[in-house]
Amino acid sequence: MPKAGATRTNPSSPKKITAHLLVNGCYQADELAFDDVRFEMLFKLLSRCFDEELAASESIADAMSRATGLPPYVYNANNAVRVGGSSYVWARNLLANRLFRSPVVYVEPYVMNNQAVIDRIHLGDYEGEREIGGGMRKSIFREYADAVAEGWLLFTGASAASSARSRRIAPGTREDFYSGTIRPDDGTDAA
C-alpha cells in the first residue's frame, strides 16, 4: 500500500533498504479457489524441488547479506511465511514461482524507489569500488551479481577459487571447456 501523499509520478521513498529471497509456498485459500493455481501448486509439490529451492536460497541469502549489509525484509501480512533457518528467506505464492518447472529463487535486495538505490543505479557499472554513503562499494550491479554467484557456489559446494568464472587464465594458456584444465595454447582448437 503506498504511503500517504505518494503518487505514480511522486512515489514515496522508503527510508529502510532491505533484502529478501522468495521460494514457492504460502498459498491462500482464495488463491486455491482457481483450478490452475491448484494444479501448479500440486505440480511444484510433486516435483519435490522445495528442499533445493530452500537450500539455494539460504546460501544466496548468506552471500547477499554479507555483500550488501542489508537487513532482512519482514512481511507483516499473511501472504508470506518465513521458512528455513535464514531470516531472509520467505515462502510466497508468486506466479513465476509456480510456472517455472524447476527450482526457483527470487532474489530481492534493495528497494527500487529508495533514493540511495536510485543514485547507485544511475552511477552505472564500474570497475573496483567508489565511495558511496561514507563507505567503499562496488557498483550495485556487480554487488548483486557477485553475491548471487558466490551464493550459488556455496550451494553447489564449489569454491570461488576453483570456479572457471573466477580464475585468471595466464596469457599463452587456455582452459579446456569440458575438463576445466589449463594448458598451453598451441593455436589450435580443442578437439
GIGICOR-V583222 format. One line per field, one symbol per residue. phi: phi as a letter, one per 40 degrees, with the letter a starting at -180 (. if undefined). psi: psi as a letter, one per 30 degrees, with the letter a starting at -180 (. if undefined). burial: 1 if it has 24 or more other ideal C-beta (glycine too) atoms within 12 Angstrom, else 0. Layout:
phi: ???
psi: ???
burial: ???
This chain:
phi: .ccdgcbccbccbccccbaabbbcifccdcccccdcccccccdccccfcddcdcccccccccccccccgccccbcbbccabcbgccccbbcacbdcdccccacbbcbbcgbcbccccdcccccgcacgbbcbfgbcbcccccdcccccccccccccgcbdccccccccccdgbabcdccgccadccgbccc
psi: kllkfklefilljkekklklkklkahklefeffkeeeeeeeeeeeffhfeeeeeeeeeeeeeeeeeefgklkkjkglgglkklafkffkkkkjkeeeeekhlkkkkjilljfgkeeeeeeeffakllbllkkhglkklleeeeeeeeeeeeeeeefglleffkeffkkkkkgllkkeefglklkjgflkk.
burial: 00000000000000001111111111100000000010011001000011001111111111111011010110000001011101011111110011000011111111100001100100000000000000001111011101111111111000000000000000000000000000000000000
